[in-house]
Amino acid sequence: MKAICKETFLVEKCDDDGFTIPNKYKTIKEGTIWNVEEDSSRIIGGEIRLTKSTKKTFNWIEISKEHFEQNFKIIISHNFDCSVVKRRGCNYCLKGKKIPSTGEKRFYINEDKKEIQADDENISVETIKISYCPVCGREL
């Protein structure tokens, strides 16, 4: 999963052994995108472990579930791109991006017809009427 930071905040810095360094803080900036690690490996015992790497650095933080929900928003979950475009919808309902699925059918949202369409080699084989995007919840 990936999550975006909704608001800038500070976390205490830790040494390599997981002990906090007095009066040292790391700024987590609004708009930065972090990987939500789903394994159980933790260094300082946080409920949620987030990682972010650049060309020069590898960063990680561990925070409580409450702190995560307050400061982050999931944008990619289980191969679904849940990012919101200018808070008006997601890439599935606004851009017609294919919804990940197993099997041969291609599922996508047709906003004009307010339906999910399943295609098999570009031949419409199934439709489901909807009023809201099943990914981001935006009203169609």
N, C-alpha and C positions, 0 to 999 in steps of 0.2 A: 504494500500500500504506500501511497504518497500523500503527504499532507502539506498544506501551505500555512504559514504563520499569519494569523489575522491581526496581531498587534505586537509591537516591539516590547520585549521584556528582558530581564536579567536573570541569569542562573549563576550559582556559585561555581567557581572553577575547582577541579579536583586534580590531584597528582596521579601518577601512574598506579598507585596502590588504592585509589578510590577515596582518599581522605581529602576533605575540603581544604582549600588554601585560604587562610584568613584574609579578608578584605580584597579578594580577587574575584572578579565577575566577568562573565561572557555575555555579550549582547546578542540576543536572538532577534533578528530584524524582521519587521513586517514584510510579507511578500516572498520570503525565502521558502524554498521547497525542500522538504525533508523526507527521507525514507522511514517508514514505520517498520521497525524490525519485529518480525513475528516469532522469532525463536525465544527461548526462555533465558538466554544468556544475559546476565546483568552484572555490572561492576559495583554500583553503589546501592542497589536494591530498589531502583525506581520501578514503578508499574509499567511504564511505557518507555521504550528505548528508541530514540530517533538518531539517524545518522545523515550526514551530508558531506560530500567530498567535492573538492575543486581540484584544479591542476596542481595546486601547491599544498593543500591541507586536507586532513580528514577530521571531521568534527563529530562528536556524539554528545547527546544529553540523555539523561534519564529523569523523567518527571512523573508526577501522580496522574492518574486517569482524569481527575478533576481539573488539574492544571492543563492537561492536553485538550480536553473539551472546551476549556475557556479560551485557549490561545491558538488552536489549530483547527483547520477544516480539511477533511479528507477530500482529495481531488481525484485519486485513482484508487479503486478498490476492486480486488478480484478481477483484474483486467478490464474493468469499466472505467473510462475516462469521465469523471464526474465534475470536471472543471466547469465553472460557470463563466459565461462570456458576458461581461458587463452586467452581471447579476440579472440577466434576462432569460437565461436558459443555459443548457449545456451543449456540448458538441454533437450529441445524438439528436436532440430535437431541433437545434438551430441549423446544423450543417449537414444533417442526414448521414452522419457517420454510422457505419455498420456496427450493430450491437454484437459483441462477442457471443458465440454460441458453439456448441458441439454439434457436429453433423454437417450435412451438405447445404442446408438452407441458409440464406442471408437474411437477417432481420434488420429492419430499419424503420424509423418513424417518418410517416408522411404527415407533416403538420397541416397541409391544406385539407386533407381528407380526415384528419384526426383519427389516425389508425396506425397500428404497427403492421407492416407488411412483411411477409416471408416470401422470398423469391428463390426459385430453383433454376439457375441458369437464365436469369432475367425473365422468367415466366412467373407471373403472380400466381401463387398457389394457395395462399392463405392470408386473411386479414383479421385483425382484432380492433374493434372500435375502442378508442380511449379519449378521455377528456384532459388527462394530465400526463406529462412525461413520466415514465416509470423510473427514470434515472435521477432527475433533479426535482421533480414535483411541480414544474412550471405548468400553469394552465395553458392549454393549446388554443 
